[in-house]
Amino acid sequence: LSILTISIRLFLNKIHLQVGNLFLLIIHVIYVAFVIIAIFEINGSKRINSSEKMMWTVGFIFFGSITG
């Protein structure tokens, strides 16, 4: 999915449409929303102990695309 969105943005910039920057902004907002929702979901879980919650939270903050 990341490669697809990057390819679309590069194509839009290649044909000189200014919507490419808006597309990039939208993708970043969606990514940040995904990380925030995932962190709330992890910290609200009763099946994961506190050390694993901390590990997953740090993972999502620094390595969100890999952790997801």
Phi and psi restraints in degrees (range 20) as a CNS / XPLOR table:
assign (resid 1 and name C) (resid 2 and name N)
       (resid 2 and name CA) (resid 2 and name C) 1.0 -64.1 20.0 2
assign (resid 2 and name N) (resid 2 and name CA)
       (resid 2 and name C) (resid 3 and name N) 1.0 -42.8 20.0 2
assign (resid 2 and name C) (resid 3 and name N)
       (resid 3 and name CA) (resid 3 and name C) 1.0 -64.4 20.0 2
assign (resid 3 and name N) (resid 3 and name CA)
       (resid 3 and name C) (resid 4 and name N) 1.0 -38.1 20.0 2
assign (resid 3 and name C) (resid 4 and name N)
       (resid 4 and name CA) (resid 4 and name C) 1.0 -64.2 20.0 2
assign (resid 4 and name N) (resid 4 and name CA)
       (resid 4 and name C) (resid 5 and name N) 1.0 -45.3 20.0 2
assign (resid 4 and name C) (resid 5 and name N)
       (resid 5 and name CA) (resid 5 and name C) 1.0 -67.5 20.0 2
assign (resid 5 and name N) (resid 5 and name CA)
       (resid 5 and name C) (resid 6 and name N) 1.0 -37.6 20.0 2
assign (resid 5 and name C) (resid 6 and name N)
       (resid 6 and name CA) (resid 6 and name C) 1.0 -65.7 20.0 2
assign (resid 6 and name N) (resid 6 and name CA)
       (resid 6 and name C) (resid 7 and name N) 1.0 -40.6 20.0 2
assign (resid 6 and name C) (resid 7 and name N)
       (resid 7 and name CA) (resid 7 and name C) 1.0 -63.5 20.0 2
assign (resid 7 and name N) (resid 7 and name CA)
       (resid 7 and name C) (resid 8 and name N) 1.0 -41.8 20.0 2
assign (resid 7 and name C) (resid 8 and name N)
       (resid 8 and name CA) (resid 8 and name C) 1.0 -63.1 20.0 2
assign (resid 8 and name N) (resid 8 and name CA)
       (resid 8 and name C) (resid 9 and name N) 1.0 -43.9 20.0 2
assign (resid 8 and name C) (resid 9 and name N)
       (resid 9 and name CA) (resid 9 and name C) 1.0 -63.4 20.0 2
assign (resid 9 and name N) (resid 9 and name CA)
       (resid 9 and name C) (resid 10 and name N) 1.0 -43.7 20.0 2
assign (resid 9 and name C) (resid 10 and name N)
       (resid 10 and name CA) (resid 10 and name C) 1.0 -63.2 20.0 2
assign (resid 10 and name N) (resid 10 and name CA)
       (resid 10 and name C) (resid 11 and name N) 1.0 -38.2 20.0 2
assign (resid 10 and name C) (resid 11 and name N)
       (resid 11 and name CA) (resid 11 and name C) 1.0 -64.3 20.0 2
assign (resid 11 and name N) (resid 11 and name CA)
       (resid 11 and name C) (resid 12 and name N) 1.0 -44.6 20.0 2
assign (resid 11 and name C) (resid 12 and name N)
       (resid 12 and name CA) (resid 12 and name C) 1.0 -63.1 20.0 2
assign (resid 12 and name N) (resid 12 and name CA)
       (resid 12 and name C) (resid 13 and name N) 1.0 -37.7 20.0 2
assign (resid 12 and name C) (resid 13 and name N)
       (resid 13 and name CA) (resid 13 and name C) 1.0 -71.1 20.0 2
assign (resid 13 and name N) (resid 13 and name CA)
       (resid 13 and name C) (resid 14 and name N) 1.0 -34.0 20.0 2
assign (resid 13 and name C) (resid 14 and name N)
       (resid 14 and name CA) (resid 14 and name C) 1.0 -65.0 20.0 2
assign (resid 14 and name N) (resid 14 and name CA)
       (resid 14 and name C) (resid 15 and name N) 1.0 -37.5 20.0 2
assign (resid 14 and name C) (resid 15 and name N)
       (resid 15 and name CA) (resid 15 and name C) 1.0 -91.1 20.0 2
assign (resid 15 and name N) (resid 15 and name CA)
       (resid 15 and name C) (resid 16 and name N) 1.0 14.0 20.0 2
assign (resid 15 and name C) (resid 16 and name N)
       (resid 16 and name CA) (resid 16 and name C) 1.0 62.0 20.0 2
assign (resid 16 and name N) (resid 16 and name CA)
       (resid 16 and name C) (resid 17 and name N) 1.0 40.4 20.0 2
assign (resid 16 and name C) (resid 17 and name N)
       (resid 17 and name CA) (resid 17 and name C) 1.0 -96.7 20.0 2
assign (resid 17 and name N) (resid 17 and name CA)
       (resid 17 and name C) (resid 18 and name N) 1.0 133.2 20.0 2
assign (resid 17 and name C) (resid 18 and name N)
       (resid 18 and name CA) (resid 18 and name C) 1.0 -74.9 20.0 2
assign (resid 18 and name N) (resid 18 and name CA)
       (resid 18 and name C) (resid 19 and name N) 1.0 -8.5 20.0 2
assign (resid 18 and name C) (resid 19 and name N)
       (resid 19 and name CA) (resid 19 and name C) 1.0 -70.0 20.0 2
assign (resid 19 and name N) (resid 19 and name CA)
       (resid 19 and name C) (resid 20 and name N) 1.0 -12.9 20.0 2
assign (resid 19 and name C) (resid 20 and name N)
       (resid 20 and name CA) (resid 20 and name C) 1.0 -61.1 20.0 2
assign (resid 20 and name N) (resid 20 and name CA)
       (resid 20 and name C) (resid 21 and name N) 1.0 -39.9 20.0 2
assign (resid 20 and name C) (resid 21 and name N)
       (resid 21 and name CA) (resid 21 and name C) 1.0 -69.1 20.0 2
assign (resid 21 and name N) (resid 21 and name CA)
       (resid 21 and name C) (resid 22 and name N) 1.0 -37.9 20.0 2
assign (resid 21 and name C) (resid 22 and name N)
       (resid 22 and name CA) (resid 22 and name C) 1.0 -64.7 20.0 2
assign (resid 22 and name N) (resid 22 and name CA)
       (resid 22 and name C) (resid 23 and name N) 1.0 -40.1 20.0 2
assign (resid 22 and name C) (resid 23 and name N)
       (resid 23 and name CA) (resid 23 and name C) 1.0 -60.2 20.0 2
assign (resid 23 and name N) (resid 23 and name CA)
       (resid 23 and name C) (resid 24 and name N) 1.0 -43.3 20.0 2
assign (resid 23 and name C) (resid 24 and name N)
       (resid 24 and name CA) (resid 24 and name C) 1.0 -63.8 20.0 2
assign (resid 24 and name N) (resid 24 and name CA)
       (resid 24 and name C) (resid 25 and name N) 1.0 -40.8 20.0 2
assign (resid 24 and name C) (resid 25 and name N)
       (resid 25 and name CA) (resid 25 and name C) 1.0 -62.6 20.0 2
assign (resid 25 and name N) (resid 25 and name CA)
       (resid 25 and name C) (resid 26 and name N) 1.0 -43.3 20.0 2
assign (resid 25 and name C) (resid 26 and name N)
       (resid 26 and name CA) (resid 26 and name C) 1.0 -62.4 20.0 2
assign (resid 26 and name N) (resid 26 and name CA)
       (resid 26 and name C) (resid 27 and name N) 1.0 -42.3 20.0 2
assign (resid 26 and name C) (resid 27 and name N)
       (resid 27 and name CA) (resid 27 and name C) 1.0 -62.6 20.0 2
assign (resid 27 and name N) (resid 27 and name CA)
       (resid 27 and name C) (resid 28 and name N) 1.0 -41.2 20.0 2
assign (resid 27 and name C) (resid 28 and name N)
       (resid 28 and name CA) (resid 28 and name C) 1.0 -66.1 20.0 2
assign (resid 28 and name N) (resid 28 and name CA)
       (resid 28 and name C) (resid 29 and name N) 1.0 -38.9 20.0 2
assign (resid 28 and name C) (resid 29 and name N)
       (resid 29 and name CA) (resid 29 and name C) 1.0 -64.7 20.0 2
assign (resid 29 and name N) (resid 29 and name CA)
       (resid 29 and name C) (resid 30 and name N) 1.0 -42.4 20.0 2
assign (resid 29 and name C) (resid 30 and name N)
       (resid 30 and name CA) (resid 30 and name C) 1.0 -63.1 20.0 2
assign (resid 30 and name N) (resid 30 and name CA)
       (resid 30 and name C) (resid 31 and name N) 1.0 -41.3 20.0 2
assign (resid 30 and name C) (resid 31 and name N)
       (resid 31 and name CA) (resid 31 and name C) 1.0 -63.1 20.0 2
assign (resid 31 and name N) (resid 31 and name CA)
       (resid 31 and name C) (resid 32 and name N) 1.0 -45.6 20.0 2
assign (resid 31 and name C) (resid 32 and name N)
       (resid 32 and name CA) (resid 32 and name C) 1.0 -64.0 20.0 2
assign (resid 32 and name N) (resid 32 and name CA)
       (resid 32 and name C) (resid 33 and name N) 1.0 -40.1 20.0 2
assign (resid 32 and name C) (resid 33 and name N)
       (resid 33 and name CA) (resid 33 and name C) 1.0 -62.7 20.0 2
assign (resid 33 and name N) (resid 33 and name CA)
       (resid 33 and name C) (resid 34 and name N) 1.0 -40.7 20.0 2
assign (resid 33 and name C) (resid 34 and name N)
       (resid 34 and name CA) (resid 34 and name C) 1.0 -60.7 20.0 2
assign (resid 34 and name N) (resid 34 and name CA)
       (resid 34 and name C) (resid 35 and name N) 1.0 -44.9 20.0 2
assign (resid 34 and name C) (resid 35 and name N)
       (resid 35 and name CA) (resid 35 and name C) 1.0 -65.5 20.0 2
assign (resid 35 and name N) (resid 35 and name CA)
       (resid 35 and name C) (resid 36 and name N) 1.0 -42.6 20.0 2
assign (resid 35 and name C) (resid 36 and name N)
       (resid 36 and name CA) (resid 36 and name C) 1.0 -64.5 20.0 2
assign (resid 36 and name N) (resid 36 and name CA)
       (resid 36 and name C) (resid 37 and name N) 1.0 -45.4 20.0 2
assign (resid 36 and name C) (resid 37 and name N)
       (resid 37 and name CA) (resid 37 and name C) 1.0 -63.1 20.0 2
assign (resid 37 and name N) (resid 37 and name CA)
       (resid 37 and name C) (resid 38 and name N) 1.0 -40.9 20.0 2
assign (resid 37 and name C) (resid 38 and name N)
       (resid 38 and name CA) (resid 38 and name C) 1.0 -64.5 20.0 2
assign (resid 38 and name N) (resid 38 and name CA)
       (resid 38 and name C) (resid 39 and name N) 1.0 -40.6 20.0 2
assign (resid 38 and name C) (resid 39 and name N)
       (resid 39 and name CA) (resid 39 and name C) 1.0 -64.5 20.0 2
assign (resid 39 and name N) (resid 39 and name CA)
       (resid 39 and name C) (resid 40 and name N) 1.0 -42.9 20.0 2
assign (resid 39 and name C) (resid 40 and name N)
       (resid 40 and name CA) (resid 40 and name C) 1.0 -63.8 20.0 2
assign (resid 40 and name N) (resid 40 and name CA)
       (resid 40 and name C) (resid 41 and name N) 1.0 -39.1 20.0 2
assign (resid 40 and name C) (resid 41 and name N)
       (resid 41 and name CA) (resid 41 and name C) 1.0 -64.7 20.0 2
assign (resid 41 and name N) (resid 41 and name CA)
       (resid 41 and name C) (resid 42 and name N) 1.0 -42.6 20.0 2
assign (resid 41 and name C) (resid 42 and name N)
       (resid 42 and name CA) (resid 42 and name C) 1.0 -66.5 20.0 2
assign (resid 42 and name N) (resid 42 and name CA)
       (resid 42 and name C) (resid 43 and name N) 1.0 -47.1 20.0 2
assign (resid 42 and name C) (resid 43 and name N)
       (resid 43 and name CA) (resid 43 and name C) 1.0 -70.4 20.0 2
assign (resid 43 and name N) (resid 43 and name CA)
       (resid 43 and name C) (resid 44 and name N) 1.0 -19.8 20.0 2
assign (resid 43 and name C) (resid 44 and name N)
       (resid 44 and name CA) (resid 44 and name C) 1.0 -89.5 20.0 2
assign (resid 44 and name N) (resid 44 and name CA)
       (resid 44 and name C) (resid 45 and name N) 1.0 -5.8 20.0 2
assign (resid 44 and name C) (resid 45 and name N)
       (resid 45 and name CA) (resid 45 and name C) 1.0 -75.6 20.0 2
assign (resid 45 and name N) (resid 45 and name CA)
       (resid 45 and name C) (resid 46 and name N) 1.0 139.5 20.0 2
assign (resid 45 and name C) (resid 46 and name N)
       (resid 46 and name CA) (resid 46 and name C) 1.0 -96.2 20.0 2
assign (resid 46 and name N) (resid 46 and name CA)
       (resid 46 and name C) (resid 47 and name N) 1.0 -10.3 20.0 2
assign (resid 46 and name C) (resid 47 and name N)
       (resid 47 and name CA) (resid 47 and name C) 1.0 -87.3 20.0 2
assign (resid 47 and name N) (resid 47 and name CA)
       (resid 47 and name C) (resid 48 and name N) 1.0 -13.6 20.0 2
assign (resid 47 and name C) (resid 48 and name N)
       (resid 48 and name CA) (resid 48 and name C) 1.0 -106.0 20.0 2
assign (resid 48 and name N) (resid 48 and name CA)
       (resid 48 and name C) (resid 49 and name N) 1.0 132.3 20.0 2
assign (resid 48 and name C) (resid 49 and name N)
       (resid 49 and name CA) (resid 49 and name C) 1.0 -77.0 20.0 2
assign (resid 49 and name N) (resid 49 and name CA)
       (resid 49 and name C) (resid 50 and name N) 1.0 170.2 20.0 2
assign (resid 49 and name C) (resid 50 and name N)
       (resid 50 and name CA) (resid 50 and name C) 1.0 -65.6 20.0 2
assign (resid 50 and name N) (resid 50 and name CA)
       (resid 50 and name C) (resid 51 and name N) 1.0 -35.6 20.0 2
assign (resid 50 and name C) (resid 51 and name N)
       (resid 51 and name CA) (resid 51 and name C) 1.0 -69.0 20.0 2
assign (resid 51 and name N) (resid 51 and name CA)
       (resid 51 and name C) (resid 52 and name N) 1.0 -36.9 20.0 2
assign (resid 51 and name C) (resid 52 and name N)
       (resid 52 and name CA) (resid 52 and name C) 1.0 -69.5 20.0 2
assign (resid 52 and name N) (resid 52 and name CA)
       (resid 52 and name C) (resid 53 and name N) 1.0 -35.8 20.0 2
assign (resid 52 and name C) (resid 53 and name N)
       (resid 53 and name CA) (resid 53 and name C) 1.0 -60.8 20.0 2
assign (resid 53 and name N) (resid 53 and name CA)
       (resid 53 and name C) (resid 54 and name N) 1.0 -43.0 20.0 2
assign (resid 53 and name C) (resid 54 and name N)
       (resid 54 and name CA) (resid 54 and name C) 1.0 -64.1 20.0 2
assign (resid 54 and name N) (resid 54 and name CA)
       (resid 54 and name C) (resid 55 and name N) 1.0 -42.5 20.0 2
assign (resid 54 and name C) (resid 55 and name N)
       (resid 55 and name CA) (resid 55 and name C) 1.0 -61.8 20.0 2
assign (resid 55 and name N) (resid 55 and name CA)
       (resid 55 and name C) (resid 56 and name N) 1.0 -46.3 20.0 2
assign (resid 55 and name C) (resid 56 and name N)
       (resid 56 and name CA) (resid 56 and name C) 1.0 -66.4 20.0 2
assign (resid 56 and name N) (resid 56 and name CA)
       (resid 56 and name C) (resid 57 and name N) 1.0 -38.3 20.0 2
assign (resid 56 and name C) (resid 57 and name N)
       (resid 57 and name CA) (resid 57 and name C) 1.0 -63.6 20.0 2
assign (resid 57 and name N) (resid 57 and name CA)
       (resid 57 and name C) (resid 58 and name N) 1.0 -48.1 20.0 2
assign (resid 57 and name C) (resid 58 and name N)
       (resid 58 and name CA) (resid 58 and name C) 1.0 -62.4 20.0 2
assign (resid 58 and name N) (resid 58 and name CA)
       (resid 58 and name C) (resid 59 and name N) 1.0 -39.9 20.0 2
assign (resid 58 and name C) (resid 59 and name N)
       (resid 59 and name CA) (resid 59 and name C) 1.0 -60.4 20.0 2
assign (resid 59 and name N) (resid 59 and name CA)
       (resid 59 and name C) (resid 60 and name N) 1.0 -43.9 20.0 2
assign (resid 59 and name C) (resid 60 and name N)
       (resid 60 and name CA) (resid 60 and name C) 1.0 -68.7 20.0 2
assign (resid 60 and name N) (resid 60 and name CA)
       (resid 60 and name C) (resid 61 and name N) 1.0 -34.8 20.0 2
assign (resid 60 and name C) (resid 61 and name N)
       (resid 61 and name CA) (resid 61 and name C) 1.0 -69.9 20.0 2
assign (resid 61 and name N) (resid 61 and name CA)
       (resid 61 and name C) (resid 62 and name N) 1.0 -44.8 20.0 2
assign (resid 61 and name C) (resid 62 and name N)
       (resid 62 and name CA) (resid 62 and name C) 1.0 -95.9 20.0 2
assign (resid 62 and name N) (resid 62 and name CA)
       (resid 62 and name C) (resid 63 and name N) 1.0 -27.7 20.0 2
assign (resid 62 and name C) (resid 63 and name N)
       (resid 63 and name CA) (resid 63 and name C) 1.0 -132.2 20.0 2
assign (resid 63 and name N) (resid 63 and name CA)
       (resid 63 and name C) (resid 64 and name N) 1.0 49.3 20.0 2
assign (resid 63 and name C) (resid 64 and name N)
       (resid 64 and name CA) (resid 64 and name C) 1.0 -57.3 20.0 2
assign (resid 64 and name N) (resid 64 and name CA)
       (resid 64 and name C) (resid 65 and name N) 1.0 -41.1 20.0 2
assign (resid 64 and name C) (resid 65 and name N)
       (resid 65 and name CA) (resid 65 and name C) 1.0 -71.8 20.0 2
assign (resid 65 and name N) (resid 65 and name CA)
       (resid 65 and name C) (resid 66 and name N) 1.0 -31.3 20.0 2
assign (resid 65 and name C) (resid 66 and name N)
       (resid 66 and name CA) (resid 66 and name C) 1.0 -78.8 20.0 2
assign (resid 66 and name N) (resid 66 and name CA)
       (resid 66 and name C) (resid 67 and name N) 1.0 -43.5 20.0 2
assign (resid 66 and name C) (resid 67 and name N)
       (resid 67 and name CA) (resid 67 and name C) 1.0 -65.8 20.0 2
assign (resid 67 and name N) (resid 67 and name CA)
       (resid 67 and name C) (resid 68 and name N) 1.0 -38.8 20.0 2
